Amino acid sequence: MFCSGRRTSYLLRPTSHGNDVSVFYLAPSDVYRKVTSSAKGMRFIESEREGLRWYASRLGESPACFIKSYCTVPSYSRLDLQTIGGTRLNYMSPLRSTARYLELCVDHYVKTWPRVARVPCHGDLTLDNVFFLDSGPRFFDWEHFKPTGEQWGFDIAYLILFSGSLPYALQGCLPKEDRAILHGLWRRLIDNGLDGSLSRQPLDHFRSVFQGSAHWRRVVKASPRKLFPMTLDRDFGNDLHSIVNGTLQ
């Protein structure tokens, strides 16, 4: 998708994590286009459309603030997304650099998601999928959206635990300062209503959920390394549990 002498479209991602969805930036219209020609990719694009429409409704905004256009025909789907401004962080940055942004994400989740036992979930909430605007965070990339949902706090717990594990996975431990930050962020979740096994043994909870429903099994099959709790080292995972439960060694 180029014009003579001047590029009008930039291929940003041919596919990602086995999802069969390609992403382009269309310069003239300033939109991001997701396209696919496979049944699997079409399910991901439809999930993103559903998720963005639900999210917009929770924000009190029109879906058009996120979705410029959508087209689906047999063996082809296209979703054009509005450009979102703001700041995007490196998801591999340490907690001492991201903590204040993660606090904003917690507050945004608490304000935006309904306070009921089971809520729709984004399904892949990491800092790589968040823009920070002057008005607050905005979550994007809803390809794993699950409308029937999981327990309240599922997405935001995933975000905090991801941010407290992936940047340190190679060394297998968190520095003392960052252990304290992770514990503080987790207490913030519990104070806002996170409970049950998700609050006490979150990695075990995530693994059980991801292995227990057709929705998540499809995601894991398409992207075996996408959901980090499924691949995290067990010893490191036990250390993370000691941190969130208050054992700061």
C-alpha positions in Angstrom: 0.0 0.0 0.0 2.3 2.7 -1.3 1.9 5.5 -3.8 4.5 6.5 -6.4 7.4 8.4 -4.8 5.9 8.9 -1.4 4.7 6.4 1.2 1.2 6.7 2.4 1.0 3.6 4.5 3.5 2.1 7.0 3.4 -1.6 7.9 3.9 -1.6 11.7 3.2 -5.3 12.4 2.8 -8.1 9.9 1.3 -10.3 12.6 1.8 -10.6 16.3 1.8 -13.6 18.6 0.1 -15.8 16.1 -3.1 -13.7 15.8 -3.0 -13.3 11.9 -3.7 -9.6 12.2 -1.5 -7.0 10.4 -1.3 -3.4 11.4 -0.7 -0.4 9.2 -0.5 3.3 9.8 -2.3 5.3 7.1 -0.6 8.7 7.0 -3.1 10.7 5.0 -6.0 9.9 7.3 -3.9 9.5 10.5 -5.5 6.1 11.4 -4.2 2.7 12.3 -5.7 -0.1 10.2 -5.9 -3.7 11.4 -6.6 -6.2 8.6 -6.8 -10.0 8.4 -8.0 -12.7 5.9 -8.2 -15.6 8.3 -11.0 -16.8 10.5 -8.8 -16.6 13.6 -7.8 -13.0 12.8 -11.4 -12.1 12.1 -12.3 -13.2 15.6 -9.6 -11.0 17.1 -10.7 -8.0 15.2 -14.3 -8.5 16.1 -13.3 -8.9 19.7 -11.4 -5.6 19.6 -14.4 -3.8 18.1 -16.7 -5.2 20.8 -14.2 -4.3 23.5 -13.8 -0.7 22.3 -17.5 -0.2 22.0 -18.0 -1.5 25.6 -15.1 0.7 26.9 -16.4 3.8 25.1 -19.8 3.3 26.8 -18.1 3.0 30.2 -16.3 6.3 29.5 -19.5 8.0 28.4 -18.1 8.5 24.9 -19.1 7.5 21.4 -17.4 4.4 19.9 -16.3 6.8 17.1 -13.8 8.3 19.5 -11.8 5.0 19.0 -13.2 3.4 15.8 -13.2 5.3 12.5 -14.6 2.5 10.4 -15.2 -1.3 10.4 -15.7 -3.6 7.5 -16.1 -7.4 7.4 -17.0 -9.7 4.5 -16.3 -13.4 4.1 -12.5 -14.1 4.6 -11.7 -10.4 5.3 -12.0 -7.9 8.1 -10.7 -4.4 8.5 -10.8 -2.1 11.5 -9.6 1.5 11.3 -8.7 3.0 14.6 -8.4 6.7 15.5 -5.0 7.9 16.6 -4.7 8.4 20.3 -2.2 11.0 21.5 -0.4 11.0 24.8 2.5 9.1 26.3 3.3 5.4 25.9 5.7 3.7 28.3 8.2 0.9 27.7 6.6 -2.0 29.5 10.1 -3.4 30.4 10.8 -0.3 32.5 11.3 -1.0 36.3 8.6 -0.2 38.8 10.5 2.8 40.2 9.9 4.4 36.8 6.4 3.2 36.2 4.7 3.2 39.6 3.0 6.6 39.4 1.6 5.6 36.0 0.4 2.3 37.3 -1.4 4.1 40.1 -3.2 6.1 37.5 -4.2 2.9 35.8 -5.6 1.5 39.1 -7.6 4.6 39.6 -8.9 4.5 36.0 -10.0 0.9 36.4 -11.7 1.5 39.7 -13.6 4.5 38.1 -14.5 2.8 34.8 -15.3 -0.8 35.5 -18.7 -1.6 37.1 -18.5 -2.7 40.8 -20.0 -6.1 40.4 -18.6 -9.6 41.0 -18.0 -10.5 37.3 -17.0 -7.9 34.7 -16.0 -7.8 31.1 -12.2 -7.9 30.7 -9.7 -6.5 28.3 -7.7 -9.8 28.4 -4.2 -8.4 27.7 -3.7 -5.3 29.8 -0.1 -4.3 29.9 1.7 -1.0 29.8 2.3 -1.7 26.1 -1.5 -1.3 25.7 -2.0 2.0 27.5 -1.7 5.6 26.4 -1.5 8.3 29.1 -3.3 11.5 28.2 -3.7 14.7 30.2 -7.2 13.4 31.0 -5.9 10.0 32.2 -5.0 6.6 30.9 -6.7 5.1 27.9 -6.6 1.3 27.3 -6.3 0.0 23.7 -5.6 -3.3 21.8 -8.8 -5.1 22.9 -8.2 -8.2 20.7 -8.6 -10.6 23.7 -11.8 -8.9 25.0 -14.1 -11.3 26.9 -17.6 -9.8 27.3 -18.7 -12.5 29.8 -15.7 -11.5 31.8 -13.9 -12.6 34.9 -14.0 -11.4 38.5 -13.7 -7.7 39.3 -10.0 -6.6 39.3 -8.8 -9.3 36.8 -7.4 -6.9 34.3 -5.8 -4.5 36.7 -4.2 -7.3 38.7 -2.8 -8.7 35.5 -1.3 -5.3 34.6 0.3 -4.8 38.0 1.8 -8.3 38.2 3.0 -8.1 34.6 4.8 -4.8 35.4 6.3 -6.3 38.5 7.6 -9.5 36.8 8.6 -9.1 33.1 11.2 -6.4 33.7 12.9 -8.7 36.2 12.3 -12.1 34.7 15.9 -12.6 33.5 17.5 -12.0 36.9 14.7 -13.8 38.6 14.1 -11.3 41.4 13.2 -7.7 42.2 15.5 -5.2 43.8 14.4 -4.3 47.4 13.1 -0.9 46.4 10.9 -2.4 43.6 9.6 -5.1 45.9 8.3 -2.5 48.2 6.7 -0.7 45.3 5.0 -3.8 44.1 3.7 -4.6 47.5 2.3 -1.0 47.8 0.5 -1.3 44.4 -1.0 -4.6 45.4 -2.3 -3.2 48.7 -3.9 -0.4 46.6 -5.8 -3.1 44.6 -6.9 -4.9 47.8 -8.0 -1.7 49.4 -10.1 -1.0 46.3 -11.8 -4.4 46.5 -9.6 -7.1 45.0 -10.2 -10.3 46.9 -10.2 -14.1 46.8 -7.5 -16.3 45.4 -6.7 -13.5 42.8 -5.6 -11.3 45.7 -3.6 -14.0 47.5 -2.2 -16.3 44.8 -2.7 -14.4 41.6 -0.4 -16.4 39.4 -2.1 -19.6 40.3 -5.5 -17.9 39.8 -4.5 -16.7 36.3 -3.1 -20.1 35.3 -6.3 -21.8 36.4 -8.5 -19.3 34.5 -6.4 -19.5 31.3 -6.6 -23.3 31.3 -10.3 -23.5 32.3 -12.3 -21.8 29.5 -12.6 -22.2 25.8 -12.0 -18.4 25.3 -8.6 -18.5 27.0 -7.6 -21.8 25.6 -8.1 -20.3 22.1 -5.8 -17.4 23.1 -3.1 -19.7 24.5 -3.3 -21.9 21.4 -2.9 -18.9 19.0 -0.2 -17.2 21.2 1.5 -19.8 23.5 3.8 -17.2 25.0 1.4 -14.3 25.1 -0.1 -14.7 28.6 2.9 -14.3 30.9 1.6 -16.4 33.9 1.7 -19.5 31.7 5.5 -19.2 31.1 6.8 -17.5 34.2 9.4 -19.4 36.2 7.8 -21.1 39.2 10.4 -20.0 41.8 10.1 -16.4 40.6 6.4 -16.7 40.8 6.5 -17.9 44.4 8.7 -14.9 45.2 6.1 -12.6 43.6 3.5 -14.2 45.8 5.6 -13.5 48.9 5.8 -9.9 47.9 2.1 -9.3 47.3 1.3 -11.1 50.5 3.6 -8.9 52.5 6.7 -10.9 53.0 9.4 -8.4 52.0 12.6 -10.4 52.4 
